[in-house]
Amino acid sequence: MDFGTWPRVLVVDVEGNGAQPPDLVEVAAIPVVHGSPVPSSARSTLLRPPNPITPFATRVHRITNQDVATAPTWEQVGARVHADLEGTWIAAHNAHVDYGVLLRHMPQWRPAGVLDTLRLARATCPAAGGYSLDALIDLTGIDLAAVPGQRHRAGFDAHATALLLLHLAAHYDTWDALLAAAVPPKMPGASLPATPNSEDQTLW
């Protein structure tokens, strides 16, 4: 794989407040350039949701209502997030969740395409015992020691997913071959038109 042929890719991760549908409490994006994540250009922000964070959600990502008490609301930062993500390729693990939540917050958003590392891992590692982000990091032996933050925080998970994307992408010769394995049907970048995804939108 010649990573220099890739268009702009941002690996994203979001955390929610536990409601259904979820309100955002954290959004992060890290660019991938020439086969490497670029932490210096990563963006991560906490958000104050309109509804409180549930205790269950806090147990997962450890973000409390006190942590976001003085954070900006989506109305204050949404335009910037939209500008960052508009027209670019995004990648995420179990991407229909992140894409669906972001699209609900930004109905006019149109990314160039969506890469799903969960779908890609299933195509690349069919004998894997599990396909959670943790299971795949263990399977591939990716070293997260230098990744700042902690698991289930958006910045950490986006960086870890970027490393997983690059590890899996190395098994493919071309960008087009990668797309065939990594873009879910009916999502941006697929051969069929994008439509809102009806799959489970569970997000902590």
Summary of the structure (lengths in Angstrom):
residues: 204
radius of gyration: 16.1
end to end distance: 34.5
largest distance: 47.4
contacts: 660
relative contact order: 0.21
helix: 37%
strand: 16%
